[in-house]
Amino acid sequence: MENVARPWPALWSLVIGFFMILIDTTIVSVANPSIMEGLNTDINSVIWVTSAYLLAYAVPLLITGRLGDRFGPKKLYLSGLVVFTMASLWCGLSGDVQTLIGARVVQGLGAAMMTPQTMAVITRIFPPDRRGAAMGIWGATAGVATLVGPILGGVLVDGLGWEWIFFINVPVGIVGFILAQRFVPSLTTHPHKFDIPGVLLSALGLFLLVFGIQEGAKYDWGTIAGPITVWGLIISGIAVLVVFVLWQKFNKGEPLLPLSLFKDRNFSLANIAITTVGFTVTAFSLPLIFYYQIVRGLTPTQSALMMVPMALISGGLAPVVGRIIDKVNPKFITATGLVLMSVALFWNALLMHPDTAIWLFLLPSAVLGFANAGIWAPLSSTVTRNLPPRQAGAGSGVYNTTRQIGAVLGSAAIAVLIQARLAAELPARPGAGADASPMGFGGALPEALQEGFSTAMGQSILLPAAVILLGAAVALFFAKPKPVQGWGEPGPAVAAGAETDKAAAERG
């Protein structure tokens, strides 16, 4: 831990950029129909606008986390912010979908450069016994951003046009750069030897796995081109990642992914839990938004406003939870939050009928707000609490990578399940042969099909409701955090890490 006189202004400066890049993972969803119309393209192409961003965001996270350790988290964060902001301008100026997809790839790379640095800086400038409050702010940002994205997207698309979901990032990025340049400290760097084989193996393995998962539904889990199949890509990706892990184990130099991180029980379990959170948060919104817009006829803005109780409660309570977790065992708060999220999703599933009073959906939305407040900050605090400064970037990279992989898994799984349940509940719907997706209804669903469509969406939302219960079970096995002495006096695990750093420096 590095003694920084003013850590809170540094945190708030980072929150601005972090909030912006997380919003861009969800804001495009409500703009897809407008992008299709504005760029004269089809649904398969416009899905790539989001897929390209997620892919470029997820694959480099392990590498960019370690780059932050090597060159300094501030430098990498600011560089990523410049890349992200310029790419956002490029997105808004795109005249065709191919250009937009290319700009989104660059945007994703910028986001990947920024994300691990936010957690790494928090880990290094706040002592463990005060880190919970800081992680409360970080957790509120992560939770609220995933909820605000569709709301903000709906307002901008309805009011100004789809381009403005990207243009809005430019002034925000400029302000975020100025504040981060002024308030974020230049922290001590660590002289790492860069693991080139590890970089190549991790990038290739994650690309094959994530690409295969994201594109599985598009190709009906079959052939992509020639002998290349979806399952071939996924299996190849897993095989390459196994080779990567073996290389990390037997690498006599300095591995990209220190496997010693996983000796800490809380680090390992928190990574499993955040994977289920990434899966669930990404998966549950799709059937819910489809129900609101296609069955109930809500506009993008109206359907997004149904999430306002969730956003308000989550944002208001997360800092409070952050202060509490410094004093109590966070596993109980985390497990409660995860269970509440499952309860809210099961409740939504029960309400999904064409004649349900729309205001009733505000109740599970409020429960989701309490759930989010109890999830993000405790998980983030738990995973980073015992990390030594030398491994802060690597640990943050792993944590954010698993979260993104969970999101990709959730996106792919819910798309497949929605199609399967629609085929079962609406076997004779018009246009089923040509376009089996919900988008094929164009927002004008015949009344005779509304009950079946609602049932299919309700059944689909049961998947993320069940997956998040796995995360709750995992959270119950968190070890009680080690006590710390106070500011600048880290607990045994951090102190041991510092001694290791010192010994390594003396060896040269």
C-alpha positions as CSV (number, residue, x, y, z in Angstrom):
1,M,0.0,0.0,0.0
2,E,1.4,3.4,-1.0
3,N,0.7,6.3,1.3
4,V,-1.2,8.9,-0.8
5,A,-2.3,12.2,0.9
6,R,-5.5,12.6,-1.1
7,P,-6.8,9.2,-2.3
8,W,-10.5,10.2,-2.6
9,P,-10.1,12.8,-5.4
10,A,-8.0,10.2,-7.2
11,L,-10.8,7.6,-6.9
12,W,-13.5,10.0,-8.1
13,S,-11.4,10.9,-11.1
14,L,-11.1,7.3,-12.1
15,V,-14.8,6.6,-11.5
16,I,-15.7,9.0,-14.3
17,G,-13.8,7.0,-17.0
18,F,-14.8,3.7,-15.5
19,F,-18.5,4.6,-15.5
20,M,-18.2,5.7,-19.1
21,I,-16.7,2.5,-20.4
22,L,-19.1,0.2,-18.5
23,I,-22.1,2.1,-19.8
24,D,-20.9,1.4,-23.4
25,T,-21.3,-2.4,-22.7
26,T,-25.1,-1.9,-22.4
27,I,-26.1,1.4,-24.0
28,V,-26.0,0.1,-27.6
29,S,-28.7,-2.5,-26.9
30,V,-31.6,0.0,-27.0
31,A,-30.1,1.7,-30.1
32,N,-29.9,-1.4,-32.3
33,P,-33.1,-0.8,-34.2
34,S,-32.1,2.8,-34.9
35,I,-28.6,1.8,-36.0
36,M,-30.1,-0.8,-38.3
37,E,-32.3,1.9,-39.9
38,G,-29.7,4.6,-40.0
39,L,-27.0,2.5,-41.5
40,N,-29.3,0.4,-43.7
41,T,-28.1,-2.9,-42.3
42,D,-29.4,-6.2,-40.8
43,I,-29.7,-7.6,-37.3
44,N,-26.8,-10.0,-37.7
45,S,-24.5,-7.1,-38.6
46,V,-25.7,-4.8,-35.9
47,I,-25.2,-7.5,-33.2
48,W,-21.6,-7.3,-34.1
49,V,-21.5,-3.7,-33.0
50,T,-21.8,-5.0,-29.4
51,S,-20.0,-8.3,-29.9
52,A,-16.9,-6.6,-31.4
53,Y,-16.7,-4.3,-28.3
54,L,-17.1,-7.1,-25.8
55,L,-14.5,-9.3,-27.7
56,A,-11.9,-6.5,-27.9
57,Y,-12.6,-5.6,-24.2
58,A,-12.3,-9.1,-22.8
59,V,-9.3,-10.6,-24.6
60,P,-6.5,-8.1,-23.6
61,L,-7.5,-7.7,-19.9
62,L,-4.8,-10.0,-18.5
63,I,-2.2,-8.3,-20.5
64,T,-3.2,-4.7,-19.8
65,G,-3.4,-5.5,-16.1
66,R,0.3,-6.5,-16.1
67,L,1.2,-3.5,-18.3
68,G,-0.2,-1.3,-15.6
69,D,2.2,-2.9,-13.1
70,R,5.1,-2.4,-15.5
71,F,4.6,1.1,-16.8
72,G,2.3,2.6,-14.1
73,P,-1.5,2.4,-13.8
74,K,-1.8,6.2,-14.4
75,K,0.0,6.2,-17.7
76,L,-1.9,3.2,-19.0
77,Y,-5.3,4.5,-17.8
78,L,-4.7,7.9,-19.5
79,S,-3.6,6.3,-22.7
80,G,-6.6,4.0,-22.7
81,L,-8.9,7.0,-22.0
82,V,-7.5,8.8,-25.1
83,V,-8.0,5.8,-27.3
84,F,-11.5,5.2,-26.0
85,T,-12.6,8.8,-26.4
86,M,-11.2,9.2,-29.9
87,A,-12.8,5.9,-30.9
88,S,-16.1,7.1,-29.5
89,L,-16.0,10.1,-31.9
90,W,-15.1,7.7,-34.7
91,C,-18.2,5.5,-33.8
92,G,-20.5,8.5,-34.0
93,L,-19.2,9.6,-37.4
94,S,-19.4,6.2,-38.9
95,G,-21.3,6.1,-42.2
96,D,-21.7,2.3,-42.5
97,V,-21.9,-0.6,-40.2
98,Q,-18.4,-2.0,-41.1
99,T,-16.8,1.3,-40.0
100,L,-18.8,1.3,-36.8
101,I,-17.7,-2.2,-36.0
102,G,-14.1,-1.3,-36.6
103,A,-14.4,1.7,-34.3
104,R,-16.0,-0.4,-31.6
105,V,-13.0,-2.7,-31.7
106,V,-10.7,0.2,-31.0
107,Q,-13.1,1.4,-28.3
108,G,-13.0,-2.0,-26.6
109,L,-9.1,-2.0,-26.6
110,G,-9.2,1.4,-24.9
111,A,-11.6,0.1,-22.3
112,A,-9.4,-2.9,-21.7
113,M,-6.4,-0.6,-21.0
114,M,-8.4,1.4,-18.5
115,T,-10.4,-1.1,-16.5
116,P,-7.7,-3.1,-14.5
117,Q,-6.0,0.2,-13.6
118,T,-9.0,1.4,-11.6
119,M,-9.0,-1.5,-9.2
120,A,-5.2,-1.6,-9.1
121,V,-5.0,2.1,-8.0
122,I,-7.7,1.6,-5.3
123,T,-5.8,-1.5,-4.0
124,R,-2.6,0.5,-3.8
125,I,-3.7,3.9,-2.4
126,F,-6.2,2.8,0.2
127,P,-5.2,0.7,3.2
128,P,-7.1,-2.7,3.6
129,D,-9.0,-1.5,6.6
130,R,-10.4,1.5,4.7
131,R,-10.6,0.0,1.2
132,G,-14.2,-1.2,1.7
133,A,-15.6,2.4,1.5
134,A,-13.5,3.0,-1.7
135,M,-14.7,-0.3,-3.2
136,G,-18.2,0.8,-2.3
137,I,-17.9,3.7,-4.7
138,W,-16.3,1.4,-7.3
139,G,-19.0,-1.1,-6.8
140,A,-21.7,1.5,-7.1
141,T,-20.2,2.6,-10.3
142,A,-20.1,-0.9,-11.8
143,G,-23.6,-1.7,-10.7
144,V,-25.3,1.5,-11.6
145,A,-23.5,1.8,-15.0
146,T,-25.0,-1.6,-16.1
147,L,-28.4,-0.2,-15.3
148,V,-28.1,3.4,-16.5
149,G,-26.8,2.3,-19.9
150,P,-30.2,1.3,-21.3
151,I,-31.9,4.3,-19.7
152,L,-29.4,6.8,-21.0
153,G,-29.4,5.1,-24.4
154,G,-33.1,5.2,-24.7
155,V,-33.2,9.0,-23.9
156,L,-30.4,9.8,-26.3
157,V,-31.7,7.7,-29.2
158,D,-35.3,9.0,-28.8
159,G,-34.1,12.6,-28.5
160,L,-31.0,13.1,-30.6
161,G,-30.3,9.9,-32.6
162,W,-28.1,6.9,-32.2
163,E,-24.9,8.7,-32.9
164,W,-25.2,10.6,-29.6
165,I,-24.7,7.4,-27.5
166,F,-21.1,7.7,-28.8
167,F,-20.7,11.5,-29.0
168,I,-21.6,11.9,-25.4
169,N,-18.4,10.1,-24.5
170,V,-16.2,12.9,-26.0
171,P,-16.8,15.7,-23.4
172,V,-16.9,13.1,-20.6
173,G,-13.6,11.6,-21.7
174,I,-12.0,15.1,-21.9
175,V,-13.2,16.0,-18.3
176,G,-12.1,12.5,-17.1
177,F,-8.6,13.0,-18.6
178,I,-8.1,16.4,-17.0
179,L,-9.2,15.2,-13.6
180,A,-7.2,11.9,-13.7
181,Q,-4.1,13.8,-14.9
182,R,-4.4,16.1,-11.9
183,F,-5.5,13.9,-9.1
184,V,-4.4,10.3,-9.8
185,P,-0.9,9.8,-8.4
186,S,2.0,8.3,-10.4
187,L,2.6,5.1,-8.4
188,T,5.7,3.0,-8.1
189,T,6.3,0.7,-11.1
190,H,7.6,-2.9,-10.8
191,P,10.3,-4.1,-13.2
192,H,8.5,-7.1,-14.7
193,K,10.0,-9.4,-17.3
194,F,7.3,-9.6,-20.0
195,D,6.0,-13.1,-20.7
196,I,5.7,-13.0,-24.5
197,P,4.6,-16.7,-24.9
198,G,2.1,-16.1,-22.1
199,V,0.7,-13.0,-23.9
200,L,0.3,-14.8,-27.2
201,L,-1.3,-17.9,-25.6
202,S,-3.7,-16.0,-23.4
203,A,-4.8,-13.7,-26.2
204,L,-5.3,-16.6,-28.7
205,G,-7.1,-18.8,-26.2
206,L,-9.5,-16.1,-25.0
207,F,-10.2,-14.9,-28.6
208,L,-11.1,-18.4,-29.8
209,L,-13.2,-19.1,-26.7
210,V,-15.0,-15.8,-26.6
211,F,-15.5,-15.6,-30.4
212,G,-16.9,-19.1,-30.4
213,I,-19.3,-18.4,-27.6
214,Q,-20.5,-15.1,-29.0
215,E,-21.0,-16.4,-32.5
216,G,-22.4,-19.8,-31.6
217,A,-26.1,-18.9,-31.9
218,K,-25.5,-17.0,-35.2
219,Y,-24.2,-20.2,-36.9
220,D,-26.6,-22.5,-35.0
221,W,-23.6,-24.0,-33.2
222,G,-22.5,-25.6,-36.5
223,T,-20.1,-24.8,-39.3
224,I,-18.6,-21.3,-39.7
225,A,-16.5,-21.8,-42.8
226,G,-15.1,-24.9,-44.4
227,P,-13.8,-27.2,-41.6
228,I,-14.1,-24.5,-39.0
229,T,-17.0,-25.1,-36.6
230,V,-18.2,-23.2,-33.5
231,W,-17.4,-26.1,-31.2
232,G,-14.0,-26.5,-32.8
233,L,-13.2,-22.9,-31.9
234,I,-14.5,-23.3,-28.4
235,I,-12.6,-26.5,-27.8
236,S,-9.5,-25.1,-29.4
237,G,-9.8,-22.0,-27.1
238,I,-10.0,-24.2,-24.0
239,A,-7.1,-26.3,-25.1
240,V,-4.9,-23.2,-25.7
241,L,-5.9,-21.8,-22.3
242,V,-4.9,-25.1,-20.7
243,V,-1.5,-24.8,-22.4
244,F,-1.3,-21.2,-21.2
245,V,-1.9,-22.3,-17.5
246,L,0.7,-25.1,-17.8
247,W,3.1,-22.6,-19.2
248,Q,2.4,-20.2,-16.3
249,K,3.1,-23.1,-13.9
250,F,6.4,-24.2,-15.4
251,N,7.7,-20.8,-16.6
252,K,11.0,-20.3,-14.7
253,G,10.9,-16.6,-15.4
254,E,8.0,-14.3,-14.5
255,P,4.7,-15.5,-15.6
256,L,1.9,-13.3,-17.0
257,L,-0.6,-14.8,-14.6
258,P,0.9,-15.5,-11.1
259,L,-0.9,-18.7,-10.1
260,S,0.1,-18.0,-6.5
261,L,-2.8,-15.5,-6.5
262,F,-5.2,-18.5,-6.5
263,K,-3.7,-19.8,-3.3
264,D,-5.7,-17.1,-1.5
265,R,-9.2,-18.7,-1.1
266,N,-11.0,-15.4,-1.3
267,F,-9.4,-14.4,-4.5
268,S,-10.3,-17.7,-6.2
269,L,-13.9,-17.8,-4.9
270,A,-14.5,-14.1,-5.7
271,N,-13.5,-14.8,-9.3
272,I,-16.0,-17.6,-9.5
273,A,-18.7,-15.4,-7.9
274,I,-18.1,-12.4,-10.2
275,T,-18.4,-14.8,-13.2
276,T,-21.9,-15.7,-12.2
277,V,-22.7,-11.9,-11.7
278,G,-21.4,-11.0,-15.1
279,F,-23.4,-13.9,-16.6
280,T,-26.6,-12.9,-14.8
281,V,-26.5,-9.1,-15.2
282,T,-25.9,-9.5,-19.0
283,A,-28.5,-12.2,-19.4
284,F,-31.5,-11.1,-17.5
285,S,-32.0,-7.7,-19.2
286,L,-32.5,-9.1,-22.7
287,P,-35.8,-11.1,-22.1
288,L,-37.0,-8.3,-19.8
289,I,-36.5,-5.6,-22.4
290,F,-38.1,-7.8,-25.1
291,Y,-41.1,-8.3,-22.9
292,Y,-41.5,-4.6,-22.1
293,Q,-41.1,-3.5,-25.8
294,I,-42.7,-6.3,-27.8
295,V,-45.5,-7.5,-25.5
296,R,-46.3,-4.3,-23.6
297,G,-45.4,-1.8,-26.4
298,L,-43.1,0.4,-24.3
299,T,-40.7,2.7,-26.0
300,P,-36.9,2.3,-25.4
301,T,-37.0,5.1,-22.9
302,Q,-40.1,3.8,-21.1
303,S,-38.8,0.3,-20.9
304,A,-35.4,1.5,-19.6
305,L,-37.2,3.7,-17.0
306,M,-38.6,0.5,-15.4
307,M,-35.1,0.0,-14.1
308,V,-35.0,3.3,-12.3
309,P,-35.8,1.9,-8.8
310,M,-32.9,-0.6,-9.2
311,A,-30.5,2.2,-10.2
312,L,-31.5,4.6,-7.5
313,I,-31.4,2.1,-4.6
314,S,-28.2,0.5,-5.8
315,G,-26.4,3.8,-6.2
316,G,-27.7,5.1,-2.8
317,L,-26.9,2.0,-0.7
318,A,-23.5,0.9,-2.3
319,P,-21.4,3.5,-0.4
320,V,-23.2,2.6,2.9
321,V,-22.4,-1.1,2.3
322,G,-18.8,-0.1,1.5
323,R,-18.4,1.4,4.9
324,I,-20.0,-1.6,6.6
325,I,-17.8,-4.2,5.0
326,D,-14.8,-2.7,6.6
327,K,-16.2,-3.8,10.0
328,V,-18.0,-7.1,9.3
329,N,-17.4,-10.3,7.3
330,P,-18.4,-9.4,3.8
331,K,-19.5,-12.9,2.9
332,F,-22.9,-12.5,4.5
333,I,-23.6,-9.3,2.7
334,T,-22.4,-10.8,-0.6
335,A,-24.5,-14.0,-0.3
336,T,-27.6,-12.0,0.7
337,G,-27.2,-9.7,-2.3
338,L,-26.8,-12.6,-4.7
339,V,-29.8,-14.4,-3.2
340,L,-31.9,-11.2,-3.5
341,M,-31.0,-10.9,-7.1
342,S,-32.2,-14.5,-7.8
343,V,-35.4,-13.7,-5.9
344,A,-36.1,-10.6,-8.0
345,L,-35.5,-12.5,-11.2
346,F,-37.9,-15.3,-10.2
347,W,-40.4,-12.7,-9.2
348,N,-40.1,-11.1,-12.7
349,A,-40.6,-14.4,-14.3
350,L,-43.9,-14.9,-12.4
351,L,-45.2,-11.5,-13.4
352,M,-44.5,-11.9,-17.1
353,H,-48.0,-12.1,-18.6
354,P,-49.7,-9.7,-21.1
355,D,-52.2,-8.4,-18.5
356,T,-50.0,-7.8,-15.5
357,A,-50.2,-4.3,-14.2
358,I,-46.9,-2.7,-15.4
359,W,-46.3,-0.9,-12.1
360,L,-45.8,-4.3,-10.4
361,F,-42.5,-4.7,-12.2
362,L,-41.1,-1.8,-10.2
363,L,-41.2,-4.0,-7.1
364,P,-38.7,-6.6,-8.2
365,S,-36.7,-3.8,-9.8
366,A,-36.4,-2.3,-6.3
367,V,-35.3,-5.7,-4.9
368,L,-32.6,-5.8,-7.6
369,G,-31.4,-2.4,-6.3
370,F,-30.8,-3.9,-2.8
371,A,-29.2,-6.9,-4.4
372,N,-26.7,-4.9,-6.5
373,A,-25.7,-2.8,-3.5
374,G,-24.8,-6.0,-1.6
375,I,-22.8,-7.5,-4.5
376,W,-20.3,-5.3,-6.2
377,A,-18.5,-3.6,-3.4
378,P,-18.1,-6.7,-1.1
379,L,-16.9,-8.8,-4.0
380,S,-14.4,-6.2,-5.2
381,S,-13.1,-5.7,-1.7
382,T,-12.8,-9.4,-1.0
383,V,-10.9,-10.2,-4.1
384,T,-8.3,-7.4,-3.7
385,R,-7.9,-7.2,0.1
386,N,-4.9,-9.5,0.5
387,L,-3.1,-8.7,-2.8
388,P,0.4,-7.3,-2.5
389,P,1.1,-4.1,-4.5
390,R,3.3,-5.9,-7.0
391,Q,0.4,-8.1,-8.1
392,A,-2.4,-5.5,-7.9
393,G,-2.6,-5.1,-11.7
394,A,-2.4,-8.8,-12.4
395,G,-5.1,-9.6,-9.9
396,S,-7.4,-6.8,-11.2
397,G,-6.8,-8.1,-14.7
398,V,-7.9,-11.6,-13.7
399,Y,-11.0,-10.4,-11.9
400,N,-12.1,-8.2,-14.7
401,T,-11.4,-10.9,-17.3
402,T,-13.6,-13.4,-15.5
403,R,-16.4,-10.8,-15.2
404,Q,-16.3,-10.2,-18.9
405,I,-16.1,-13.9,-19.8
406,G,-19.2,-14.3,-17.6
407,A,-20.9,-11.5,-19.5
408,V,-20.1,-13.2,-22.8
409,L,-21.4,-16.6,-21.6
410,G,-24.6,-14.9,-20.4
411,S,-25.1,-13.1,-23.7
412,A,-24.6,-16.3,-25.7
413,A,-26.6,-18.5,-23.4
414,I,-29.7,-16.3,-23.1
415,A,-29.8,-15.8,-26.9
416,V,-29.9,-19.5,-27.4
417,L,-32.5,-20.1,-24.7
418,I,-34.8,-17.3,-25.9
419,Q,-34.8,-18.8,-29.4
420,A,-35.5,-22.3,-28.0
421,R,-38.3,-21.2,-25.8
422,L,-39.9,-19.1,-28.6
423,A,-39.8,-22.1,-30.9
424,A,-41.6,-24.2,-28.2
425,E,-44.2,-21.6,-27.1
426,L,-44.9,-20.1,-30.6
427,P,-44.5,-23.0,-33.0
428,A,-46.7,-21.6,-35.7
429,R,-45.8,-17.9,-35.4
430,P,-45.6,-15.9,-38.6
431,G,-42.1,-15.7,-40.1
432,A,-40.7,-18.4,-37.9
433,G,-38.8,-19.9,-40.8
434,A,-37.2,-16.7,-42.0
435,D,-36.4,-15.0,-38.7
436,A,-36.8,-16.9,-35.5
437,S,-35.6,-14.1,-33.3
438,P,-37.8,-11.8,-31.3
439,M,-36.7,-8.9,-33.5
440,G,-38.5,-10.5,-36.3
441,F,-41.8,-9.3,-34.9
442,G,-40.7,-5.7,-35.4
443,G,-42.3,-4.6,-32.1
444,A,-45.9,-5.4,-33.4
445,L,-46.7,-8.7,-31.8
446,P,-50.2,-10.0,-32.5
447,E,-52.4,-10.3,-29.4
448,A,-52.9,-14.0,-29.9
449,L,-49.1,-14.5,-29.5
450,Q,-48.5,-12.3,-26.5
451,E,-49.1,-15.0,-23.8
452,G,-46.8,-17.5,-25.5
453,F,-44.1,-14.8,-26.0
454,S,-44.4,-13.7,-22.4
455,T,-44.1,-17.3,-21.2
456,A,-41.0,-17.8,-23.3
457,M,-39.4,-14.6,-21.8
458,G,-40.3,-15.7,-18.3
459,Q,-38.8,-19.1,-18.8
460,S,-35.6,-17.6,-20.2
461,I,-35.1,-15.4,-17.2
462,L,-35.0,-18.4,-15.0
463,L,-31.6,-19.3,-16.3
464,P,-29.8,-16.2,-14.9
465,A,-31.9,-16.6,-11.7
466,A,-30.5,-20.1,-11.2
467,V,-26.9,-19.2,-12.1
468,I,-26.7,-16.4,-9.6
469,L,-27.6,-18.9,-6.8
470,L,-24.3,-20.7,-7.6
471,G,-22.5,-17.4,-6.8
472,A,-24.4,-17.1,-3.5
473,A,-23.3,-20.7,-2.6
474,V,-19.7,-19.8,-3.4
475,A,-19.8,-16.6,-1.3
476,L,-20.7,-18.6,1.8
477,F,-17.2,-20.1,1.7
478,F,-15.3,-16.8,1.8
479,A,-12.7,-16.8,4.6
480,K,-13.0,-14.1,7.2
481,P,-10.7,-11.2,6.2
482,K,-7.4,-10.9,8.1
483,P,-7.4,-7.9,10.5
484,V,-5.2,-5.0,9.7
485,Q,-3.5,-2.5,12.1
486,G,-4.3,0.8,10.4
487,W,-3.1,3.2,7.8
488,G,0.2,2.1,6.4
489,E,0.3,-1.0,8.5
490,P,-1.0,-3.8,6.3
491,G,-2.0,-7.2,7.5
492,P,0.2,-10.4,7.2
493,A,-0.7,-11.3,3.6
494,V,0.2,-7.8,2.3
495,A,3.2,-7.5,4.5
496,A,4.5,-10.8,3.3
497,G,4.0,-9.6,-0.3
498,A,6.0,-6.5,0.5
499,E,8.8,-8.6,1.9
500,T,8.7,-10.7,-1.3
501,D,8.9,-7.5,-3.4
502,K,11.9,-6.3,-1.3
503,A,13.7,-9.5,-1.6
504,A,13.1,-9.7,-5.4
505,A,14.4,-6.1,-5.8
506,E,17.6,-7.0,-3.9
507,R,18.2,-10.0,-6.2
508,G,18.0,-7.5,-9.0
